[in-house]
């Protein structure tokens, strides 16, 4: 990945501030174009650094994408498969086979509230 220099960053910033460009972006959103969200900065020594986690089910306040972004920003590797190397599984409502596999392997299972608490640990 190549860093953006100050001149290019300023040009992008200016472009985004122009009303007609904001209207164009809104038209694209309404037409179904999905805009990439800014990724959470990855903490070099975050509270979940070195941990592999799995998300399953639906959460009360976070979308799966938000939970993934937050966990990765805290240093976690988010995977789709539960294994013995999984540090913990975050299980929400309607969790299915991933939860069953975690219980079978003896992998720790937590909920969204506990995930958010761990994200704040220093």
Short mmCIF file of the C-alpha atoms (twelve columns), coordinates in Angstrom:
data_MODEL
# 
_entry.id   MODEL 
# 
loop_
_atom_site.group_PDB 
_atom_site.id 
_atom_site.type_symbol 
_atom_site.label_atom_id 
_atom_site.label_alt_id 
_atom_site.label_comp_id 
_atom_site.label_asym_id 
_atom_site.label_seq_id 
_atom_site.Cartn_x 
_atom_site.Cartn_y 
_atom_site.Cartn_z 
_atom_site.pdbx_PDB_model_num 
ATOM 1   C CA . UNK A 1   0.000   0.000   0.000  1 
ATOM 2   C CA . UNK A 2   1.310   3.418   -0.929 1 
ATOM 3   C CA . UNK A 3   0.824   6.303   1.493  1 
ATOM 4   C CA . UNK A 4   -1.049  9.396   0.330  1 
ATOM 5   C CA . UNK A 5   1.051   12.554  0.384  1 
ATOM 6   C CA . UNK A 6   -0.082  15.858  1.862  1 
ATOM 7   C CA . UNK A 7   -0.863  17.383  -1.542 1 
ATOM 8   C CA . UNK A 8   -3.066  14.499  -2.672 1 
ATOM 9   C CA . UNK A 9   -4.777  14.300  0.737  1 
ATOM 10  C CA . UNK A 10  -5.602  18.006  0.545  1 
ATOM 11  C CA . UNK A 11  -6.992  17.606  -2.990 1 
ATOM 12  C CA . UNK A 12  -9.210  14.712  -1.878 1 
ATOM 13  C CA . UNK A 13  -10.357 16.687  1.155  1 
ATOM 14  C CA . UNK A 14  -11.242 19.691  -1.015 1 
ATOM 15  C CA . UNK A 15  -13.064 17.481  -3.548 1 
ATOM 16  C CA . UNK A 16  -15.162 15.858  -0.815 1 
ATOM 17  C CA . UNK A 17  -16.189 19.268  0.573  1 
ATOM 18  C CA . UNK A 18  -17.691 20.473  -2.720 1 
ATOM 19  C CA . UNK A 19  -21.492 20.347  -2.705 1 
ATOM 20  C CA . UNK A 20  -21.844 18.849  -6.197 1 
ATOM 21  C CA . UNK A 21  -19.433 16.047  -5.300 1 
ATOM 22  C CA . UNK A 22  -21.334 15.312  -2.095 1 
ATOM 23  C CA . UNK A 23  -24.537 15.143  -4.165 1 
ATOM 24  C CA . UNK A 24  -22.842 12.766  -6.630 1 
ATOM 25  C CA . UNK A 25  -21.759 10.488  -3.780 1 
ATOM 26  C CA . UNK A 26  -25.286 10.512  -2.356 1 
ATOM 27  C CA . UNK A 27  -26.745 9.571   -5.773 1 
ATOM 28  C CA . UNK A 28  -24.288 6.682   -5.961 1 
ATOM 29  C CA . UNK A 29  -25.292 5.492   -2.466 1 
ATOM 30  C CA . UNK A 30  -28.992 5.636   -3.401 1 
ATOM 31  C CA . UNK A 31  -28.209 3.681   -6.568 1 
ATOM 32  C CA . UNK A 32  -26.783 0.894   -4.429 1 
ATOM 33  C CA . UNK A 33  -23.068 1.587   -4.624 1 
ATOM 34  C CA . UNK A 34  -21.534 0.458   -1.344 1 
ATOM 35  C CA . UNK A 35  -18.975 2.867   0.012  1 
ATOM 36  C CA . UNK A 36  -16.026 1.484   1.932  1 
ATOM 37  C CA . UNK A 37  -15.930 2.526   5.558  1 
ATOM 38  C CA . UNK A 38  -12.741 3.700   7.119  1 
ATOM 39  C CA . UNK A 39  -11.023 0.818   8.835  1 
ATOM 40  C CA . UNK A 40  -10.314 1.121   12.513 1 
ATOM 41  C CA . UNK A 41  -6.636  1.762   13.052 1 
ATOM 42  C CA . UNK A 42  -4.869  -1.400  14.145 1 
ATOM 43  C CA . UNK A 43  -3.337  -0.964  17.552 1 
ATOM 44  C CA . UNK A 44  0.240   -2.277  17.551 1 
ATOM 45  C CA . UNK A 45  -0.283  -3.640  21.039 1 
ATOM 46  C CA . UNK A 46  -4.070  -3.816  21.285 1 
ATOM 47  C CA . UNK A 47  -6.040  -5.730  23.877 1 
ATOM 48  C CA . UNK A 48  -6.732  -8.583  21.433 1 
ATOM 49  C CA . UNK A 49  -3.316  -8.724  19.745 1 
ATOM 50  C CA . UNK A 50  -2.377  -12.268 18.824 1 
ATOM 51  C CA . UNK A 51  -5.857  -13.689 19.444 1 
ATOM 52  C CA . UNK A 52  -7.891  -15.502 16.814 1 
ATOM 53  C CA . UNK A 53  -11.621 -15.118 17.326 1 
ATOM 54  C CA . UNK A 54  -14.846 -16.179 15.619 1 
ATOM 55  C CA . UNK A 55  -18.128 -14.241 15.481 1 
ATOM 56  C CA . UNK A 56  -21.441 -16.080 15.206 1 
ATOM 57  C CA . UNK A 57  -25.096 -15.136 15.445 1 
ATOM 58  C CA . UNK A 58  -26.538 -11.636 15.627 1 
ATOM 59  C CA . UNK A 59  -25.570 -9.091  18.248 1 
ATOM 60  C CA . UNK A 60  -27.813 -6.609  20.086 1 
ATOM 61  C CA . UNK A 61  -25.961 -3.417  19.147 1 
ATOM 62  C CA . UNK A 62  -23.191 -4.266  16.668 1 
ATOM 63  C CA . UNK A 63  -23.440 -5.509  13.116 1 
ATOM 64  C CA . UNK A 64  -21.116 -8.368  12.226 1 
ATOM 65  C CA . UNK A 65  -19.059 -5.923  10.120 1 
ATOM 66  C CA . UNK A 66  -18.723 -3.451  13.014 1 
ATOM 67  C CA . UNK A 67  -17.719 -6.193  15.441 1 
ATOM 68  C CA . UNK A 68  -15.117 -7.475  12.972 1 
ATOM 69  C CA . UNK A 69  -13.719 -3.992  12.383 1 
ATOM 70  C CA . UNK A 70  -13.469 -3.269  16.115 1 
ATOM 71  C CA . UNK A 71  -11.874 -6.635  16.916 1 
ATOM 72  C CA . UNK A 72  -9.343  -6.303  14.101 1 
ATOM 73  C CA . UNK A 73  -8.587  -2.745  15.210 1 
ATOM 74  C CA . UNK A 74  -7.788  -4.153  18.656 1 
ATOM 75  C CA . UNK A 75  -5.359  -6.630  17.100 1 
ATOM 76  C CA . UNK A 76  -7.512  -9.754  16.717 1 
ATOM 77  C CA . UNK A 77  -7.604  -12.011 13.707 1 
ATOM 78  C CA . UNK A 78  -11.266 -12.726 12.923 1 
ATOM 79  C CA . UNK A 79  -11.866 -16.054 11.180 1 
ATOM 80  C CA . UNK A 80  -14.909 -18.019 10.068 1 
ATOM 81  C CA . UNK A 81  -13.874 -21.418 11.413 1 
ATOM 82  C CA . UNK A 82  -13.670 -22.552 15.046 1 
ATOM 83  C CA . UNK A 83  -10.573 -24.588 15.883 1 
ATOM 84  C CA . UNK A 84  -8.474  -25.430 18.922 1 
ATOM 85  C CA . UNK A 85  -6.412  -22.333 18.076 1 
ATOM 86  C CA . UNK A 86  -9.454  -20.068 18.486 1 
ATOM 87  C CA . UNK A 87  -9.052  -17.893 21.590 1 
ATOM 88  C CA . UNK A 88  -12.792 -17.339 21.974 1 
ATOM 89  C CA . UNK A 89  -16.083 -17.249 20.106 1 
ATOM 90  C CA . UNK A 90  -18.422 -14.277 20.362 1 
ATOM 91  C CA . UNK A 91  -21.924 -15.739 20.189 1 
ATOM 92  C CA . UNK A 92  -25.093 -13.762 19.635 1 
ATOM 93  C CA . UNK A 93  -28.709 -14.698 19.051 1 
ATOM 94  C CA . UNK A 94  -29.321 -17.535 16.618 1 
ATOM 95  C CA . UNK A 95  -25.754 -18.838 16.871 1 
ATOM 96  C CA . UNK A 96  -25.552 -22.226 15.212 1 
ATOM 97  C CA . UNK A 97  -22.861 -24.689 14.226 1 
ATOM 98  C CA . UNK A 98  -19.952 -22.412 15.168 1 
ATOM 99  C CA . UNK A 99  -21.246 -22.231 18.741 1 
ATOM 100 C CA . UNK A 100 -21.747 -25.994 18.828 1 
ATOM 101 C CA . UNK A 101 -18.195 -26.530 17.536 1 
ATOM 102 C CA . UNK A 102 -16.768 -24.147 20.161 1 
ATOM 103 C CA . UNK A 103 -18.541 -26.021 22.952 1 
ATOM 104 C CA . UNK A 104 -17.365 -29.343 21.525 1 
ATOM 105 C CA . UNK A 105 -13.724 -28.141 21.499 1 
ATOM 106 C CA . UNK A 106 -13.916 -26.404 24.874 1 
ATOM 107 C CA . UNK A 107 -13.272 -22.985 23.327 1 
ATOM 108 C CA . UNK A 108 -14.353 -20.045 25.482 1 
ATOM 109 C CA . UNK A 109 -17.697 -18.508 24.429 1 
ATOM 110 C CA . UNK A 110 -18.524 -14.877 25.260 1 
ATOM 111 C CA . UNK A 111 -21.292 -12.419 24.353 1 
ATOM 112 C CA . UNK A 112 -21.183 -8.936  22.811 1 
ATOM 113 C CA . UNK A 113 -21.032 -7.205  26.201 1 
ATOM 114 C CA . UNK A 114 -17.916 -9.177  27.146 1 
ATOM 115 C CA . UNK A 115 -16.354 -8.480  23.739 1 
ATOM 116 C CA . UNK A 116 -16.846 -4.758  24.243 1 
ATOM 117 C CA . UNK A 117 -15.332 -4.999  27.737 1 
ATOM 118 C CA . UNK A 118 -12.291 -6.800  26.307 1 
ATOM 119 C CA . UNK A 119 -11.924 -4.197  23.579 1 
ATOM 120 C CA . UNK A 120 -11.477 -1.593  26.299 1 
ATOM 121 C CA . UNK A 121 -8.882  -3.574  28.287 1 
ATOM 122 C CA . UNK A 122 -5.432  -2.065  28.211 1 
# 
